[in-house]
Amino acid sequence: MTDYYEILEVHPKASQEIIKKAYFTLAKKYHPDVYPDKEFAVKKMAILNEAYDVLGNPDKRRAYDAQRNGTASKTTQNNQSRNTSSSRRNSSQNTTERQKQQYQDDSTYDDLSPLQICILRALHLAKENGEKIYNPEDPLTLRRVNGIGFTLIGKKEEDKYSGSYIKSYWFTILWIPVFPIKEYRVLSPSLDSYIIISSRRSSGFKLLQAVAFAIWGLIIFAGVSSSNSTSKKSQPPKAPYKAVNKAPAKAAPVKSASKLTPKKGVVTGYVKGEPIKNNKGYSTIEVDNSQNSAPVYVRIWSLDGSPRPVRCFTIREGEKFTAKNITPGNYDVRFKYLYEEQDAKAGSKSQPVKIEEKPSPFGDGIQYTSYSLTLFTVRNGNTRMDEISIDEI
C-alpha cells in the first residue's frame, strides 16, 4: 500500500500539527506555479493532496494506520462504523486524550531523536495550555541597532518533561527592557539559540503590560509637565513676585501746622493725566502713609541721566500705594502733605534708592527689588528724608 507518511516526509508518530506543516511546506515547493517541471509538479501535488487528505483527518488516519500496521479487524471496522457520528462529535476530546497519553508515554517516541521528542512534548504542552503555535513563516525579531530593538529575557514555568520554558519578549532602548510585548514558549538546544514553540499573553503578563503602560504614561506626563515648567521658567516672572531685597525705610516728614485741615476727597492712586514711565521691570516701590492723618502727593523721580519724574500718585491718610513694574535704575521719592486751607510750604525727599534685577541662582525666575518707604518714623528704618522746596517735588 502507498506510504503516505513517506510522501509527506514525516514520522508515523508525528502530530497532526507537524503533518499539516509538512504538507504546506511541500505544497509550496512543488506547486505548479513555482516548480520548474510543471508536469512533474502536477503529479506530485496530486500525491501530496491524497496523502494529506488521509493523514490530515484524524479518523481517516486511524483507519489508515490500522490497515498499514496490519492490525485492523472486522470488529474494529464495525465498531468504527457504529460510532462514526459519536466519534465526530468527540473527535476534539479524543485527540486531546491521545495527545496527553502520547505526551506521558515515552514508548511512542522510540524512533525519534531527543530534540524531536522535546519539540513534540513542548507542542503538546502548548496545545493543552491553549497557547498559539508559533508560525515559523513569521520570524521573531531579536535584532538591536544601537541598543534599540527586541530581546527575549527571563525564564519561568520550566517543564521537566519537554525542557521548554517561558521567556518574555521585550522592546529595549539602550539594551534596557522598557515594554513587554508577548510571552513565548521556547526550547534552547544551545546557549545562544532558541526554538520558538508557541506564544501567549497570560493574565499575569497582561497585568505587567498594564503596569508598564501606566509607568510610561506617568513618565511621559512628567516629562511634558517638566518641559512646560522649564518653558515657563525661561520667561521672566510677572509681577507681583516674591520680593528679594525688601528695604523698609523711615521718613522724617515736614511738620505740619496743627490747625490745618487734611484735604478732603483725595483718592489713593495715580494722578490722571500724569505719565507712567519706567514700567518695563518687575520691582516695586511701596509708599506707606498708613499712620499719618493727612493725605500726600507723591512723585517718584528717576536719577539716571537728567533727573525726571516717572510716577505721580496720591495716597489718602491711613493708606498705602505700590508703584509696580519699576525698571531697574536709581530713584528717589518726593512728597508733600495736602491741606484744605493752603498748599504745603515745603516737601520731603528720600535718599536715592537702587532698584536691581538679576537671575535667581536657583534658576526659578528673576530676583528683583521690593522697596518699602514709610512716611512716618519706624524703628530700625534705614532711609533718611530731607526737606525740599515745593518746586523740587
PyMOL commands that set and color helices and strands:
alter all, ss='L'
color gray80, all
select helices_A, chain A and resi 4-8+16-30+38-55+58-68+74-82+84-89+91-104+106-109+114-128+203-233+390-392
alter helices_A, ss='H'
color red, helices_A
select strands_A, chain A and resi 132-133+144-145+148-156+165-173+176-190+193-200+245-247+269-270+283-288+296-302+308-315+320-326+329-337+346-350+353-355+357-359+366-374+385-389
alter strands_A, ss='S'
color yellow, strands_A
deselect
rebuild
show_as cartoon
